[in-house]
């Protein structure tokens, strides 16, 4: 959400759902069309990798690259430390010019 594409001045939606079993956070924001492939590649890494291994690799990568401004640890920390279940949905909401929204849902057991 913090990387929302401000070009389109679309609102960021934040929802919180609470039940006896879980807390569910749902956010929707815009993403630049140029950023979609990179973000989806990162999501695929999260899905395909062991969270502990990926967490260590990302920490090492961040330590080696002092110029990087993106830690890439947000979702990974939720999965690694809190066993969060995360899902994403990408939607094209406008075609000319192209505007894409991404909805992220994070579920945590209580």
N, C-alpha and C positions, 0 to 999 in steps of 0.2 A: 504494500500500500504506500509506503514512503517513497516509492519510485514511480508514482502515478504520473502519467503524461499530462502535464499542465497545459499543453497546447490547446486542448479542447474545452477547458473550463467546465468540465462535467463534474457533478458532485461525486464524492466518495461515500459509499454506503457502508455502514458498520452496524452489524446486528449481533446480539448476544442472546443465546437460548440456553436456559438452565432447566435441567430435570434432576431427578434424584440420582440418576446414573452418570450423567455427563454434562459438561459445559461445551457448547458449540459456538464458535466465533465464525461469522461470515462477513467477508469484506468484498466489495466490488469497486473497481477503479479502472481507469483507462490505462492502456499500455501502448507505446508507439509500435507501429507495424514492424519497424526495424529491430525491435527488441524481442519480438515473439519467439523467433527460432532459438536465440540464446537462452531465454528463460525456459522454454520447453525442453531444451537439452539439459539444463540444470535439473529440472523436474525428473527427467528420465534417469539421471544419475542418482537422484534421491530414491527412486523406485528400485533401481537395479542393484544398488550397493548396500553393503552391510553398514548400518548407521555408525557404528563405532569406528570402523575402518575409514569411512568417508570423513568422519569428524576429525580424526587424527591427520589424514591427508590434507584436509582443508586448513587446519591449524598450521601445519608445516608449510603449506603453500603461502599462507598469509605472512608467516614469519620470514620467508625467503624473499617476498616481494614487498619492500617497504614503501613503494610508490602507489600501491593499490589502495583505492578508497572503498572497495566493496569487500566485506569480510565473507559474505556468502554463508554466514553461520545462523541466521535467523530461523529458517524452517528446520535446518539440520539440528539445532539445539533443541527445538520443540520435540522433534522425533527422538533424538538421542537421550535427552534428560527426562522428558515427560511422557514418552511413548505415545505421542500425539498421532492421530490418524488425520492425514491431510489430503484434500482433493482440490482440483482446479477445473474451471470451465472457461474456455475462451469463446467469445462471441463477437462477430462483426456486427456492429449496431448501426453503421453508416458506411456506404460504399464510396462516395465521391465527395470529399476525400475520405479515405478509409479510417474508420475509428473502431478500435477493438477494445472490449472490456474483458477483464479477467476477474472471475469470482473465485475466491479462496475460502475453503471451509476447513476449520481446524477443530477436531473433537478431542476432548480430554476427559478421561474417566475421573469421577469424583471419588 
